[in-house]
Amino acid sequence: MLKLPLVAFGLLAVAITLITTGCNQPSKHPNQINDFDGATYDSLTVAHGALASLRTQIATNYKQYAPQFNQAAATYSTAFTVYSQFRTDVNSSANPSQAVAALTVSIIALENSLQTQLHTPPAVASHARQKALAMRTKAAQQHISISDVLTELEIAAAVAQAVPAVSPYAALASVVIESTSQALAAYNAASGQPIDLNTIQPIPAI
């Protein structure tokens, strides 16, 4: 089982370790059409876990971020629809890759809006992205693809973890960290299980 450790990028490190030690790439699904199908489902599972967690907090305590959240939720809904069409007919014109790429961009925009309020030094975010790039490069050398959605969530968590517990922004930082934790929990729950679209239904807008 994968966990979010105190040091960010734990999932990326674990994934790379699994490959380099000869284990199979995690989260194969017995009913997946192909590896692309399974990887896309994993990306949507991760995004769903994060957005579901963020929705609860934003709707209750941080309504100023509702527009950015709603944009991400709408993009997720589109990605879900395109993926559903792909699973119905792999020869259709549906392009899950583009839809997931657009979803990644919308999640980045949402996370950036949250990070702006954390008042962490720019160097912290820069270091987090450099570390993520290094890990993704290492993964590519081992012929493993790391979800862009997951990478962005790990970066956000890394930045949030730099916020001191006594900071007035600590509560918001914990929201960001929790969203990544919930994304990993969703990934763990789906890992090795049959693909079930009922578990990744669109997230309602706020």
C-alpha positions as a Markdown table, in Angstrom:
| # | Residue | x | y | z |
|---|---|---|---|---|
| 1 | Met | 0.0 | 0.0 | 0.0 |
| 2 | Leu | 1.2 | 3.5 | -0.8 |
| 3 | Lys | 1.2 | 6.2 | 1.8 |
| 4 | Leu | 1.9 | 10.0 | 1.8 |
| 5 | Pro | 5.0 | 10.3 | 4.0 |
| 6 | Leu | 6.3 | 13.4 | 5.8 |
| 7 | Val | 8.7 | 13.8 | 2.9 |
| 8 | Ala | 6.8 | 14.6 | -0.3 |
| 9 | Phe | 7.1 | 12.6 | -3.5 |
| 10 | Gly | 6.8 | 9.3 | -1.6 |
| 11 | Leu | 4.5 | 7.8 | -4.2 |
| 12 | Leu | 6.8 | 8.7 | -7.1 |
| 13 | Ala | 9.8 | 7.2 | -5.2 |
| 14 | Val | 7.8 | 4.0 | -4.4 |
| 15 | Ala | 6.7 | 3.6 | -8.0 |
| 16 | Ile | 10.2 | 3.9 | -9.2 |
| 17 | Thr | 11.5 | 1.5 | -6.6 |
| 18 | Leu | 8.9 | -1.1 | -7.6 |
| 19 | Ile | 10.0 | -1.0 | -11.2 |
| 20 | Thr | 13.8 | -1.0 | -10.5 |
| 21 | Thr | 13.4 | -4.0 | -8.1 |
| 22 | Gly | 11.7 | -6.0 | -10.8 |
| 23 | Cys | 8.1 | -5.8 | -9.5 |
| 24 | Asn | 5.2 | -5.2 | -11.8 |
| 25 | Gln | 4.0 | -1.6 | -12.3 |
| 26 | Pro | 1.3 | -1.0 | -9.7 |
| 27 | Ser | -2.4 | -0.8 | -10.2 |
| 28 | Lys | -3.0 | -3.2 | -13.1 |
| 29 | His | -6.8 | -3.7 | -13.4 |
| 30 | Pro | -8.1 | -7.2 | -14.4 |
| 31 | Asn | -10.7 | -5.7 | -16.8 |
| 32 | Gln | -8.6 | -3.0 | -18.4 |
| 33 | Ile | -8.6 | -2.9 | -22.1 |
| 34 | Asn | -4.9 | -2.1 | -22.3 |
| 35 | Asp | -2.2 | -0.3 | -20.2 |
| 36 | Phe | -3.4 | 3.0 | -21.5 |
| 37 | Asp | -6.9 | 2.3 | -20.3 |
| 38 | Gly | -5.6 | 1.4 | -16.8 |
| 39 | Ala | -3.3 | 4.4 | -16.6 |
| 40 | Thr | -6.1 | 6.7 | -17.6 |
| 41 | Tyr | -8.4 | 5.2 | -14.9 |
| 42 | Asp | -5.7 | 5.7 | -12.4 |
| 43 | Ser | -5.3 | 9.3 | -13.3 |
| 44 | Leu | -9.0 | 10.0 | -13.0 |
| 45 | Thr | -9.1 | 8.0 | -9.7 |
| 46 | Val | -6.3 | 10.2 | -8.3 |
| 47 | Ala | -8.0 | 13.4 | -9.5 |
| 48 | His | -11.4 | 12.3 | -8.1 |
| 49 | Gly | -9.9 | 11.7 | -4.7 |
| 50 | Ala | -8.3 | 15.1 | -4.6 |
| 51 | Leu | -11.2 | 17.0 | -5.9 |
| 52 | Ala | -13.7 | 15.3 | -3.6 |
| 53 | Ser | -11.5 | 16.2 | -0.6 |
| 54 | Leu | -11.0 | 19.8 | -1.8 |
| 55 | Arg | -14.7 | 20.3 | -2.4 |
| 56 | Thr | -15.7 | 19.6 | 1.2 |
| 57 | Gln | -13.2 | 22.1 | 2.5 |
| 58 | Ile | -13.7 | 24.8 | -0.2 |
| 59 | Ala | -17.5 | 24.7 | 0.1 |
| 60 | Thr | -17.3 | 25.0 | 3.9 |
| 61 | Asn | -14.3 | 27.2 | 4.7 |
| 62 | Tyr | -12.7 | 28.6 | 1.5 |
| 63 | Lys | -15.5 | 29.7 | -0.8 |
| 64 | Gln | -13.3 | 32.3 | -2.4 |
| 65 | Tyr | -11.7 | 29.4 | -4.4 |
| 66 | Ala | -15.1 | 28.1 | -5.7 |
| 67 | Pro | -14.6 | 29.5 | -9.2 |
| 68 | Gln | -11.2 | 27.7 | -9.6 |
| 69 | Phe | -12.7 | 24.5 | -8.1 |
| 70 | Asn | -15.7 | 24.6 | -10.4 |
| 71 | Gln | -13.5 | 24.9 | -13.4 |
| 72 | Ala | -11.5 | 21.9 | -12.3 |
| 73 | Ala | -14.7 | 20.0 | -11.6 |
| 74 | Ala | -16.0 | 20.8 | -15.0 |
| 75 | Thr | -12.8 | 19.7 | -16.7 |
| 76 | Tyr | -12.9 | 16.5 | -14.7 |
| 77 | Ser | -16.5 | 15.9 | -15.9 |
| 78 | Thr | -15.4 | 16.3 | -19.5 |
| 79 | Ala | -12.5 | 13.9 | -19.0 |
| 80 | Phe | -14.8 | 11.4 | -17.4 |
| 81 | Thr | -17.2 | 11.6 | -20.3 |
| 82 | Val | -14.4 | 11.2 | -22.9 |
| 83 | Tyr | -12.9 | 8.3 | -21.0 |
| 84 | Ser | -16.3 | 6.6 | -20.7 |
| 85 | Gln | -16.8 | 6.9 | -24.5 |
| 86 | Phe | -13.3 | 5.4 | -25.0 |
| 87 | Arg | -14.2 | 2.4 | -22.9 |
| 88 | Thr | -17.4 | 1.9 | -24.8 |
| 89 | Asp | -15.6 | 2.0 | -28.2 |
| 90 | Val | -11.8 | 2.2 | -28.4 |
| 91 | Asn | -12.1 | 3.0 | -32.1 |
| 92 | Ser | -14.2 | 6.1 | -31.4 |
| 93 | Ser | -12.8 | 9.6 | -31.8 |
| 94 | Ala | -12.7 | 10.1 | -28.0 |
| 95 | Asn | -9.3 | 11.2 | -26.9 |
| 96 | Pro | -8.7 | 10.6 | -23.2 |
| 97 | Ser | -5.1 | 11.8 | -23.4 |
| 98 | Gln | -6.1 | 15.4 | -24.3 |
| 99 | Ala | -8.9 | 15.4 | -21.8 |
| 100 | Val | -6.6 | 14.3 | -19.0 |
| 101 | Ala | -4.0 | 16.9 | -20.1 |
| 102 | Ala | -6.7 | 19.6 | -19.8 |
| 103 | Leu | -7.7 | 18.2 | -16.4 |
| 104 | Thr | -4.1 | 18.4 | -15.2 |
| 105 | Val | -3.9 | 22.1 | -16.3 |
| 106 | Ser | -7.1 | 22.9 | -14.4 |
| 107 | Ile | -5.8 | 21.1 | -11.3 |
| 108 | Ile | -2.6 | 23.1 | -11.5 |
| 109 | Ala | -4.6 | 26.3 | -11.7 |
| 110 | Leu | -6.6 | 25.4 | -8.7 |
| 111 | Glu | -3.5 | 24.3 | -6.7 |
| 112 | Asn | -1.7 | 27.5 | -7.7 |
| 113 | Ser | -4.5 | 29.6 | -6.4 |
| 114 | Leu | -4.3 | 27.8 | -3.1 |
| 115 | Gln | -0.5 | 28.0 | -3.0 |
| 116 | Thr | -0.5 | 31.8 | -3.5 |
| 117 | Gln | -2.2 | 32.2 | -0.1 |
| 118 | Leu | 0.4 | 30.0 | 1.6 |
| 119 | His | 3.0 | 32.7 | 1.2 |
| 120 | Thr | 5.8 | 30.1 | 0.8 |
| 121 | Pro | 9.1 | 31.4 | -0.8 |
| 122 | Pro | 9.2 | 30.9 | -4.6 |
| 123 | Ala | 12.3 | 28.8 | -4.1 |
| 124 | Val | 10.3 | 26.2 | -2.3 |
| 125 | Ala | 8.0 | 25.6 | -5.2 |
| 126 | Ser | 10.9 | 25.7 | -7.6 |
| 127 | His | 12.8 | 23.1 | -5.6 |
| 128 | Ala | 9.6 | 20.9 | -5.5 |
| 129 | Arg | 9.3 | 21.0 | -9.3 |
| 130 | Gln | 12.9 | 20.3 | -9.8 |
| 131 | Lys | 12.7 | 17.2 | -7.6 |
| 132 | Ala | 9.6 | 16.1 | -9.4 |
| 133 | Leu | 11.3 | 16.5 | -12.8 |
| 134 | Ala | 14.3 | 14.5 | -11.6 |
| 135 | Met | 12.0 | 11.6 | -10.4 |
| 136 | Arg | 10.0 | 11.7 | -13.6 |
| 137 | Thr | 13.2 | 11.5 | -15.6 |
| 138 | Lys | 14.4 | 8.5 | -13.6 |
| 139 | Ala | 11.0 | 6.9 | -14.0 |
| 140 | Ala | 11.1 | 7.4 | -17.8 |
| 141 | Gln | 14.5 | 5.7 | -17.9 |
| 142 | Gln | 12.8 | 2.7 | -16.4 |
| 143 | His | 10.0 | 2.9 | -18.9 |
| 144 | Ile | 7.3 | 3.9 | -16.4 |
| 145 | Ser | 4.9 | 6.7 | -16.9 |
| 146 | Ile | 4.0 | 8.8 | -13.8 |
| 147 | Ser | 0.6 | 10.5 | -13.8 |
| 148 | Asp | 0.9 | 14.2 | -14.4 |
| 149 | Val | -2.1 | 14.7 | -12.1 |
| 150 | Leu | -0.3 | 12.8 | -9.3 |
| 151 | Thr | 2.9 | 14.7 | -9.8 |
| 152 | Glu | 1.1 | 18.1 | -9.5 |
| 153 | Leu | -0.6 | 17.0 | -6.3 |
| 154 | Glu | 2.7 | 15.8 | -4.9 |
| 155 | Ile | 4.3 | 19.2 | -5.7 |
| 156 | Ala | 1.4 | 21.0 | -4.0 |
| 157 | Ala | 1.8 | 18.9 | -1.0 |
| 158 | Ala | 5.6 | 19.5 | -0.9 |
| 159 | Val | 5.0 | 23.3 | -0.9 |
| 160 | Ala | 2.3 | 23.0 | 1.7 |
| 161 | Gln | 4.5 | 21.0 | 4.0 |
| 162 | Ala | 6.9 | 23.9 | 4.1 |
| 163 | Val | 4.4 | 26.0 | 5.9 |
| 164 | Pro | 5.1 | 26.2 | 9.6 |
| 165 | Ala | 2.5 | 24.7 | 11.9 |
| 166 | Val | 2.2 | 28.0 | 13.7 |
| 167 | Ser | 1.6 | 30.0 | 10.5 |
| 168 | Pro | -1.8 | 31.6 | 10.0 |
| 169 | Tyr | -1.9 | 29.7 | 6.7 |
| 170 | Ala | -1.3 | 26.3 | 8.3 |
| 171 | Ala | -5.0 | 25.4 | 8.1 |
| 172 | Leu | -5.1 | 26.0 | 4.3 |
| 173 | Ala | -1.8 | 24.1 | 4.0 |
| 174 | Ser | -3.3 | 21.1 | 5.7 |
| 175 | Val | -6.2 | 21.2 | 3.2 |
| 176 | Val | -3.7 | 20.9 | 0.4 |
| 177 | Ile | -1.9 | 18.1 | 2.0 |
| 178 | Glu | -5.1 | 16.3 | 2.9 |
| 179 | Ser | -6.2 | 16.4 | -0.8 |
| 180 | Thr | -3.1 | 14.6 | -1.8 |
| 181 | Ser | -3.5 | 12.1 | 1.0 |
| 182 | Gln | -7.1 | 11.4 | -0.2 |
| 183 | Ala | -5.9 | 11.1 | -3.8 |
| 184 | Leu | -3.4 | 8.4 | -2.7 |
| 185 | Ala | -6.0 | 6.7 | -0.6 |
| 186 | Ala | -8.3 | 6.5 | -3.7 |
| 187 | Tyr | -5.4 | 5.1 | -5.7 |
| 188 | Asn | -4.7 | 2.5 | -3.1 |
| 189 | Ala | -8.3 | 1.4 | -2.9 |
| 190 | Ala | -8.5 | 1.0 | -6.7 |
| 191 | Ser | -5.1 | -0.6 | -7.2 |
| 192 | Gly | -5.4 | -4.1 | -8.6 |
| 193 | Gln | -9.2 | -3.9 | -8.6 |
| 194 | Pro | -11.5 | -4.0 | -11.7 |
| 195 | Ile | -12.2 | -0.6 | -13.3 |
| 196 | Asp | -15.5 | 0.7 | -12.0 |
| 197 | Leu | -16.7 | 4.0 | -13.4 |
| 198 | Asn | -19.1 | 4.3 | -10.5 |
| 199 | Thr | -16.2 | 5.1 | -8.2 |
| 200 | Ile | -15.0 | 8.1 | -10.3 |
| 201 | Gln | -18.3 | 9.9 | -11.2 |
| 202 | Pro | -18.1 | 13.7 | -11.9 |
| 203 | Ile | -17.8 | 15.9 | -8.8 |
| 204 | Pro | -20.6 | 18.5 | -8.4 |
| 205 | Ala | -19.8 | 22.1 | -8.6 |
| 206 | Ile | -20.0 | 24.3 | -5.5 |
